[in-house]
Amino acid sequence: MMIDVSLVAEGIQFEIPKWYIYFLMAFSFMVDVIQMKIDKHK
C-alpha cells in the first residue's frame, strides 16, 4: 500500500524519500517474521 501511495505522490510531483519507503518495508517484514515465529510456537 505504501508503494501505491508513493507512486501516486510522485505522479503529482510530491517527493517521498526512498529511505522512508525502504524502512517501512523492512519494518513490515520484521513484524511478519515475528508473527510467524509466535504462531509456530502455538
MINUKE-654416 format. One line per 8 residues: number of its first residue (from 1); their letters; for each residue z negated, x negated, y negated of N, C-alpha, C. Coordinates in nm, 4 decimals, padded with zeros to 6 digits. Layout:
REM MINUKE-654416
NUM) a) Z,X,Y,Z,X,Y,Z,X,Y ~ ...
//
This chain:
REM MINUKE-654416
1) mmidvslv) 00.0000,-00.0822,00.1182,00.0000,00.0000,00.0000,00.0000,-00.0873,-00.1255 ~ -00.0758,-00.1958,-00.1202,-00.0812,-00.2841,-00.2367,00.0550,-00.3465,-00.2637 ~ 00.1305,-00.3751,-00.1588,00.2641,-00.4327,-00.1772,00.3537,-00.3311,-00.2460 ~ 00.3419,-00.2039,-00.2078,00.4212,-00.0993,-00.2725,00.3867,-00.0887,-00.4208 ~ 00.2583,-00.0917,-00.4514,00.2152,-00.0861,-00.5911,00.2697,-00.2055,-00.6676 ~ 00.2678,-00.3226,-00.6050,00.3185,-00.4430,-00.6693,00.4682,-00.4313,-00.6989 ~ 00.5437,-00.3787,-00.6022,00.6883,-00.3635,-00.6234,00.7195,-00.2641,-00.7344 ~ 00.6467,-00.1542,-00.7392,00.6674,-00.0560,-00.8460,00.6306,-00.1175,-00.9807
9) aegiqfei) 00.5189,-00.1907,-00.9847,00.4757,-00.2535,-01.1100,00.5792,-00.3544,-01.1586 ~ 00.6338,-00.4347,-01.0683,00.7364,-00.5309,-01.1094,00.8630,-00.4599,-01.1542 ~ 00.8888,-00.3418,-01.0985,01.0048,-00.2647,-01.1402,00.9947,-00.2158,-01.2835 ~ 00.8714,-00.1946,-01.3307,00.8540,-00.1513,-01.4697,00.8069,-00.2677,-01.5584 ~ 00.8364,-00.3896,-01.5125,00.8094,-00.5127,-01.5884,00.6608,-00.5391,-01.6113 ~ 00.5770,-00.5025,-01.5148,00.4339,-00.5333,-01.5207,00.4046,-00.6327,-01.4104 ~ 00.3564,-00.7497,-01.4481,00.3370,-00.8587,-01.3523,00.1967,-00.8547,-01.2921 ~ 00.1892,-00.8512,-01.1596,00.0625,-00.8638,-01.0871,00.0631,-01.0024,-01.0233
17) pkwyiyfl) -00.0414,-01.0821,-01.0471,-00.0435,-01.2175,-00.9909,-00.0315,-01.2163,-00.8387 ~ 00.0493,-01.3079,-00.7865,00.0717,-01.3139,-00.6414,-00.0557,-01.3506,-00.5664 ~ -00.1405,-01.4348,-00.6247,-00.2624,-01.4746,-00.5550,-00.3523,-01.3527,-00.5302 ~ -00.3468,-01.2549,-00.6200,-00.4280,-01.1346,-00.6039,-00.3817,-01.0553,-00.4815 ~ -00.2523,-01.0439,-00.4649,-00.1964,-00.9716,-00.3508,-00.2285,-01.0453,-00.2212 ~ -00.2128,-01.1777,-00.2206,-00.2434,-01.2558,-00.1005,-00.3913,-01.2481,-00.0653 ~ -00.4772,-01.2498,-00.1670,-00.6209,-01.2383,-00.1423,-00.6533,-01.1039,-00.0776 ~ -00.5953,-00.9950,-00.1285,-00.6215,-00.8628,-00.0723,-00.5708,-00.8516,00.0711
25) mafsfmvd) -00.4556,-00.9137,00.1005,-00.4034,-00.9109,00.2374,-00.4956,-00.9887,00.3311 ~ -00.5448,-01.1045,00.2878,-00.6346,-01.1848,00.3708,-00.7674,-01.1120,00.3919 ~ -00.8187,-01.0497,00.2876,-00.9441,-00.9748,00.2993,-00.9286,-00.8592,00.3978 ~ -00.8181,-00.7871,00.3878,-00.7918,-00.6759,00.4791,-00.7820,-00.7255,00.6227 ~ -00.7167,-00.8382,00.6429,-00.7044,-00.8954,00.7766,-00.8417,-00.9308,00.8331 ~ -00.9256,-00.9921,00.7519,-01.0586,-01.0302,00.7986,-01.1432,-00.9071,00.8339 ~ -01.1336,-00.8012,00.7547,-01.2065,-00.6780,00.7851,-01.1584,-00.6207,00.9183 ~ -01.0273,-00.6221,00.9420,-00.9733,-00.5730,01.0690,-01.0235,-00.6555,01.1869
33) viqmkidk) -01.0281,-00.7859,01.1716,-01.0771,-00.8728,01.2790,-01.2239,-00.8428,01.3089 ~ -01.3034,-00.8262,01.2056,-01.4451,-00.7952,01.2245,-01.4616,-00.6606,01.2935 ~ -01.3833,-00.5614,01.2528,-01.3912,-00.4295,01.3166,-01.3511,-00.4370,01.4636 ~ -01.2494,-00.5149,01.4960,-01.2086,-00.5283,01.6356,-01.3178,-00.5935,01.7188 ~ -01.3864,-00.6944,01.6628,-01.4941,-00.7609,01.7355,-01.6115,-00.6657,01.7569 ~ -01.6435,-00.5844,01.6577,-01.7530,-00.4883,01.6712,-01.7179,-00.3822,01.7748 ~ -01.5962,-00.3301,01.7707,-01.5539,-00.2289,01.8670,-01.5481,-00.2836,02.0092 ~ -01.5166,-00.4113,02.0223,-01.5083,-00.4734,02.1549,-01.6444,-00.4773,02.2230
41) hk) -01.7511,-00.4927,02.1433,-01.8856,-00.5007,02.1983,-01.9423,-00.3637,02.2339 ~ -01.8836,-00.2580,02.1850,-01.9369,-00.1227,02.2123,-01.8865,-00.0696,02.3427
//
